[in-house]
Amino acid sequence: MKGRPLWWLPALAVMATLWWLSDQPHTPGPTLVHPLDWGAHFTAYLALGFCLGRASGRRGLALVLAAWFGALDEVHQAFVPPREAGVTDWLFDLAGAWLGALLATRGAADTVLSADAVLSEAPR
């Protein structure tokens, strides 16, 4: 599947919103308790995975980018009192990003992680 460059804008908007929310000592609205908090993580990263999947056209790349951003965001939260980082939150981020990337790239062969694809796209 060919990437759609304009989808990088919503992807960056989702990332900026997630970063801003993570930077707040208290998230706007009522405090979410588990499992609602995990549902929020899943849904937010589903949106991010979808946008990254559309932008890149590659499921694997979208998932790797979302996974790295999610991990960085969790570490960032560890430095924002009274927030805390959580592996479980990150796993829900991954699950949401995976489903979003899958929906964005369904019907497309994902070759981003295959050696043949890397070699065929290498400059000559």
C-alpha positions as CSV (number, residue, x, y, z in Angstrom):
1,M,0.0,0.0,0.0
2,K,1.3,3.4,-0.9
3,G,1.6,5.9,1.9
4,R,-0.5,9.1,1.9
5,P,1.7,12.0,3.0
6,L,-1.1,14.2,4.3
7,W,-1.9,11.6,6.9
8,W,1.3,12.6,8.7
9,L,-0.5,15.8,9.8
10,P,-3.3,14.0,11.8
11,A,-0.6,11.5,13.1
12,L,1.4,14.5,14.4
13,A,-1.7,16.1,15.9
14,V,-2.6,12.9,17.8
15,M,1.0,12.6,19.0
16,A,1.0,16.3,20.1
17,T,-2.3,15.8,21.9
18,L,-1.1,12.6,23.7
19,W,2.2,14.4,24.7
20,W,0.3,17.4,26.0
21,L,-2.1,15.2,28.0
22,S,0.8,13.3,29.5
23,D,2.4,16.5,30.5
24,Q,-0.6,17.5,32.7
25,P,-0.4,16.6,36.4
26,H,-4.1,15.8,36.2
27,T,-5.8,15.0,33.0
28,P,-8.9,17.1,32.2
29,G,-12.2,15.6,33.1
30,P,-12.9,12.9,35.7
31,T,-10.1,10.6,36.9
32,L,-10.2,7.4,35.0
33,V,-9.8,4.2,36.9
34,H,-8.8,0.8,35.4
35,P,-10.2,-0.5,33.0
36,L,-11.4,2.8,31.7
37,D,-7.9,4.2,31.7
38,W,-6.7,1.2,29.6
39,G,-9.6,1.8,27.3
40,A,-8.5,5.4,26.8
41,H,-5.0,4.2,26.1
42,F,-6.2,1.6,23.6
43,T,-8.5,4.1,21.8
44,A,-5.9,6.9,21.6
45,Y,-3.3,4.6,20.2
46,L,-5.8,3.0,17.8
47,A,-6.2,6.5,16.3
48,L,-2.4,7.0,16.2
49,G,-1.8,3.5,14.6
50,F,-4.4,4.2,12.0
51,C,-3.0,7.6,11.1
52,L,0.6,6.2,11.0
53,G,-0.6,3.3,8.9
54,R,-2.3,5.6,6.4
55,A,0.7,7.9,6.3
56,S,3.4,5.3,5.8
57,G,1.3,2.6,4.1
58,R,3.1,0.0,6.1
59,R,1.7,-1.8,9.1
60,G,5.0,-2.8,10.6
61,L,6.4,0.7,10.4
62,A,3.3,2.2,11.9
63,L,3.4,-0.2,14.8
64,V,7.1,0.4,15.4
65,L,6.7,4.2,15.4
66,A,3.7,4.0,17.7
67,A,5.5,1.6,20.1
68,W,8.5,3.9,20.3
69,F,6.3,6.9,20.9
70,G,4.2,5.1,23.5
71,A,7.4,4.0,25.4
72,L,8.8,7.5,25.2
73,D,5.5,8.9,26.4
74,E,5.4,6.5,29.4
75,V,8.9,7.5,30.4
76,H,8.0,11.1,30.1
77,Q,5.0,10.6,32.4
78,A,7.4,9.2,35.0
79,F,8.9,12.7,35.4
80,V,5.5,14.5,35.7
81,P,4.3,14.5,39.3
82,P,2.0,12.8,40.4
83,R,1.8,10.8,37.2
84,E,3.5,7.4,36.8
85,A,4.7,5.2,33.9
86,G,3.1,1.8,33.5
87,V,4.0,-1.2,31.4
88,T,0.3,-2.2,31.3
89,D,-0.6,1.2,29.9
90,W,2.1,0.7,27.2
91,L,0.8,-2.8,26.3
92,F,-2.7,-1.3,25.8
93,D,-1.0,1.4,23.7
94,L,0.5,-1.4,21.6
95,A,-2.7,-3.3,21.2
96,G,-4.6,-0.2,20.1
97,A,-1.8,0.8,17.7
98,W,-1.7,-2.7,16.2
99,L,-5.4,-2.7,15.5
100,G,-5.3,0.9,14.1
101,A,-2.4,0.0,11.8
102,L,-4.2,-3.2,10.7
103,L,-7.4,-1.3,9.9
104,A,-5.4,1.4,8.0
105,T,-3.4,-1.1,5.9
106,R,-5.9,-4.0,5.5
107,G,-5.6,-5.6,2.1
108,A,-2.0,-4.5,1.7
109,A,0.9,-6.8,1.9
110,D,3.2,-5.5,4.7
111,T,6.7,-6.0,3.7
112,V,8.4,-3.4,5.8
113,L,10.3,-5.9,7.9
114,S,11.3,-8.3,5.2
115,A,14.9,-8.4,3.9
116,D,13.7,-8.5,0.3
117,A,11.7,-5.3,0.7
118,V,14.6,-3.5,2.3
119,L,17.1,-4.6,-0.4
120,S,14.7,-3.7,-3.2
121,E,14.1,-0.2,-1.8
122,A,17.8,0.5,-1.2
123,P,19.4,3.1,-3.4
124,R,21.6,1.7,-6.1
